[in-house]
Amino acid sequence: MEKEKESQQKKTLTQDEVLLAALKLFAEKGYFNTSLTDIKGALDIKTTSGIYQHFKTKQAIAAALYENILDSLSISIDDIRRRNKKASEQLREIVDLLFKLTDDAPEVIQFLLLINVNEFLPDEKPLLETAPFNKIRRIFQNGIKDGEIKAIDPLMAYTYFFGIINHALQMVLIGALDKDADSYQAQVWLAAWGCVARK
């Protein structure tokens, strides 16, 4: 009976379930403090063989997570850019998305902002060189060209703007700000946009 139950668990365990359990643990304990045994425990399975059906190593799980998060973010940014013409509107929606994720899926934002992915995925591109962040940099370039954003280096504009956004989200995630992210969104947006907007 027990073997039959374990066999059923192996059949029904999906790749997404493994990724979600690992993401929560990486966000909570850090990558290096999370083992495959921890992931097995979070999935409530008896052996790690169900995990090995999908991933051979913990690093492979982390790489798949990183790729999935960046792909989802990239698709969302494409949608935002299609819906909005002005840089301010595009950036506003991206900020809305990041604040919503911080409240609804904090592990995703922790994985992006608080965990140094390059420590355990040294062959991956740094965050700023990935597709979604290249798209965001193009928004700044277009905003400068259209006269909506100050005529400064686009990477500096990105740094000023997202320095404020990212720091506020980190403060929410670590509990230094005691309300949910949505409570701070309006004032954080005003501060960030004020740093780059052409007056």
N, C-alpha and C positions, 0 to 999 in steps of 0.2 A: 504493500500500500504506500509506504514512504517513498520507495523508488519510483512508483508510478506518479506520485505527486511532484517529485523533483523533475521527472521527465517532462511533465506538463509545463512546469515552470521554464525549463530550457526552451521548449517549443514556443512559448508565448512571450518570452522576454525580447523586447525590441531594441534596436539600436538607439532609438530616441529615449527610451527609458534609461538606458545606461548613461547616455549623455546628460540627461536631466539630473540624475542622481549624482554624477561626477561634478557637474556644474555647481550644485548646491554645496557639496563638500569642499570643492576648491575655493569657493567664495567664503565658506565658514572657517575652514581650517588652513587654507593655503595649499598649493599644489604639492609641496614637498612633505607636508604633514598628512597627506591623504594617501592611503594605500589601496590596492585592489581589494584587499580584505574589507576595508571601510566601505568601498563602493558596493561590494557584495552584501554587506550588512544593511546598507541603506535600501538595497533592492529586495531585502528579505528573502534571499536565496541561500541554499546550503553550501554550494561550491562556486568557485569562480569560473567554472567551465561555460556557464551561460554568457559571461562577459567575453570570454575568449572566442566565442562564436562570431563576435562582431569586431573585437579589438585585441591585438596581440600584446599591447603594452599600455601602461598608463599614459605614456607620452603620445601614443596614437589616439587615445581618447581626447587628450588636450588639443591635439592638432585638429581633430574633427570638430571640436567645439569652436575653436578659433575660426576655422573656415566657415562653419555654419552661421556664427554670429555676424561675421563680416559680410557674408553673402546676403543675409537678411537685411542688414543695415544698408548695403549697397542697393538692393531692390527698393527699399523704402525711400532712399534718397532719390532714385530715378523717378519714382511716383511723385514725390514732392516737387521735383524740378519740372515735371510735365504739367502739374496743376498750377504752378505759380511762375510768373515771368520775372518779377523783381527779386533781387538778392535779399532784401529785407524780409519778404514773404517766405522765401525758401528757408532762410536761416531761422525764422520764427517757427516754422513747422518742424524743422530739425530739432530745435530746442524743445518744442512741445513733445516730440517723440522721446527724447532723452529723459525728460522729466517724468513722462508717463511710464517708461521702462523702469526708472528708478523706484517708482511706487509699486508697479505691478509685477516686475521681474527684476528685483534688485541684484540678483546673482549675475545677470547679464552685464549690467553696468559695472559691478565689482570686477568681473573678469576683464572688462575693457580698461577700467581706470585705476584699479587698486593692485592688480596682479601684474607683475613684470613678466610678461609672456616670454620675452627673449631669454630669460634665465633657464627655461626648460624646453623652449622651442627655438634654439639658436639659428636654425636655418630659415625660419619664417621672416618675412619682411617686417621691419618696425611698423608700428601702427600708422604713423604719419605717411608711410609709403604705400599703404594698402588702397584698394579701389575706392571704398567709401570716402576715405579721407582725401584722396586726390580729387574726387567729385566736389567735396566741400571746398577745397582750395580753389577750384575753378569758379565756384559761386563767388568767392571773394574777388577773384580776378575780374569776373564780369561786373560785379558791383562797383569796382574801382573804375573800370572802363566806362560804365554807364553814369558815373558821377554820383552814385548813391553812397559809396564808401570812400573814405579819405584816400588821397593819392599817396599811399604808403606801400611798402613791400607787402605783397599778398600774404606771405608767410607770417609777417609781423602782425598783420590784421587778424589772421587766424589765431595767433598766439594771444593777443590782447583779448579777443572775443571769447575763445574757448578756455582761456586761463580762468576767467571769471565763472563761466558755466561749469567747467569740470571741477573747480575747487568747491563750488556750492554743492554739487552733487556728491562729492566725496565727503563733505561735512555732514550731509544727510545720512549717507551710508554708514559712517562710523558713529553716528549718534550725537555728534557735536551740536547739530541743529536738531531740536527735539520734535519738530512737526514733520509731516510728510513733505515730499519734494514740491508737490503742487502748491503748497502754502507760500513758497518762496519764489515761484516761477516768475510772476509779474515783475517783482523788483529786481531779480537777477537778470531778466531779459533787458530791462531798462538800463541797468549798469553796463552790461556787455555791449549792447547796441550803441550806447552813448560813447563808448571808447572808439568805435570805428566809423560811426555815421558821419557823413559830410554835412556840416552845419549849413 
